[in-house]
Amino acid sequence: MPSPRTVNAALASVAALGLGLTGIVAFSGGASADTTNLVVNPGFETGSLANWTCDAGTATVSSATVHSGSYALAATPTSSDDAQCTQTISVQPNSSYTLSSWVNGPYVYMGTQGDGTTDVSTWSSQSSWNQLSTSFKTGASTTSVTLYLHGWYGQSTYYADDVVLSGAAGSSPSPTQTPTQSASPTASASASASPTQSSTPTQSSSPTQSASPTATATSTGGTGGGTNPKHWVTGYWQDFDNGATDQKISDVSSQYNIIAVAFANADSAGDGGITFSLDPTLQSKLGGYTDAQFKADIAAKQAQGKKVILSIGGQNGTISITSAAQATAFANSAYSIMQNYGFNGVDIDLENGINPTYMSSALHQLAAKAGSGFILTMAPQTIDVLSASSDYLATALQVKDILTIMNTQFYNSGSMNGCDGGVYSEGSVDFITTIACTAIQAGLSPNQVGIGVPASTSAAGSGYVAPSVVENALNCLAKGTNCGTFKPSATWPTIGGVMTWSTNWDASNGNQFANGEGAFTNAMP
């Protein structure tokens, strides 16, 4: 995060379109005659939802609209439920599989969860029967996978029939499922239903169209416990000296309600564990800033209602979590550091690759250790959030239940594709709003989506904008006003907030961000 990183605009656009290919619908024939279909009740010919688990009150079987046989799945989304149906199937590790289904209706999504590598998904929007198909390979320890079908919030009934999962059968039978209507998600007091879930997904080649199966209207993720602000203002505090104003934690402006201490990095063992300590040079420049003073400053900020978390990685970070053992080592070491310094949680700023399966496992383990007060933030680059199938956004979706906010870095970027399929230039209101829209359409709740910008022209290689640009983007997303050429089809008044790199560069710039974008965000209803 702290160093300049410029992406050629043309290459970025090509990369964005390339990412979108993972969500393109494939139309192909069914499994060959000698291939075993691992799905139970694949055509709903039992006349029931036997062996499927569907969201409560949304699904039934239809005899009026079928692809073959006598019955098909008919599921009707609501404004707060995408009418998802799932089936968990026993599979073999390190094996290739093909999933297909015939579907009919607006915005039908099909995909997998828990395949041990990168969960796949695809979608279609046709008022006639068409076949979706996608392939995946299971991980080294994967013995079951969950396939899903769902529609889109507020849209009409979709139909599915002749679902096929072809590949090697698992060594144990698939879990027996009775026809189940699972309970609908319950909204917490702090989260109203997301307005985006009644909006129509944009029909374009944009990679954002591959929606996550985990999308719900009501998830608020990590809250940090206690009374929390309606919107978050996050600032990174530098544990090093690079020419910006050196600060103690106590020096950070009170406008920031999340202070992310940057950075922890991989330990020397390379086993997934992380380590953190105050930089000796910084300690000296601050007149001998001791661990005890640092911890006392953290506690004082927390007494004021602020959250202080540990940021992990950064542009030069070397952390790699690619196995179950590394995931556990990460969680154990991060929790130990949290206990030692009193951090409320962690920020994930891994800019050199991330494994969704094992990082999400590590974060869930850490959240379980930390308890209800856990704060989890993320800071992806723009190119990492252009598609729900990209590793970073896929990770965010897999930890949505514990995620506080994902602050995309709208800088050091270049032009990128937005949620409407258009290409927008860095530094504009449209650049911010269309990529924020992408994350929401992919399945994050609006209160989990934040805007990250540099605190000054010295803080990043490109992407610094006047406070008015960020404020206009917030108004556009929250109220539908002050938009550029792009105006979302819905408003998201609970939009998560803003972030800056860094509190130190902000101090060097007269705290313009804290007193501008920060104060504006804190005053939002």
Secondary structure as UniProt FT lines:
FT   HELIX           9..20
FT   HELIX           21..23
FT   TURN            33..34
FT   TURN            42..43
FT   TURN            45..46
FT   TURN            50..51
FT   STRAND          53..55
FT   TURN            56..58
FT   STRAND          59..62
FT   STRAND          72..75
FT   TURN            79..80
FT   STRAND          85..91
FT   TURN            93..94
FT   STRAND          96..113
FT   STRAND          121..137
FT   TURN            140..141
FT   STRAND          144..150
FT   TURN            153..154
FT   STRAND          158..166
FT   STRAND          180..182
FT   TURN            189..190
FT   HELIX           195..198
FT   HELIX           207..209
FT   TURN            213..214
FT   STRAND          232..238
FT   HELIX           249..251
FT   TURN            254..255
FT   STRAND          258..266
FT   TURN            268..269
FT   STRAND          274..275
FT   HELIX           280..285
FT   TURN            286..287
FT   HELIX           291..303
FT   TURN            304..305
FT   STRAND          307..314
FT   TURN            315..316
FT   HELIX           324..341
FT   STRAND          345..350
FT   HELIX           356..370
FT   TURN            372..373
FT   STRAND          375..378
FT   HELIX           382..385
FT   TURN            388..389
FT   HELIX           391..398
FT   TURN            399..402
FT   STRAND          405..409
FT   STRAND          416..417
FT   TURN            419..420
FT   STRAND          423..424
FT   TURN            426..427
FT   HELIX           429..442
FT   HELIX           446..448
FT   STRAND          449..454
FT   TURN            457..458
FT   HELIX           467..479
FT   TURN            493..494
FT   STRAND          497..501
FT   HELIX           503..508
FT   TURN            509..511
FT   HELIX           512..513
FT   HELIX           514..518
FT   HELIX           519..522
//
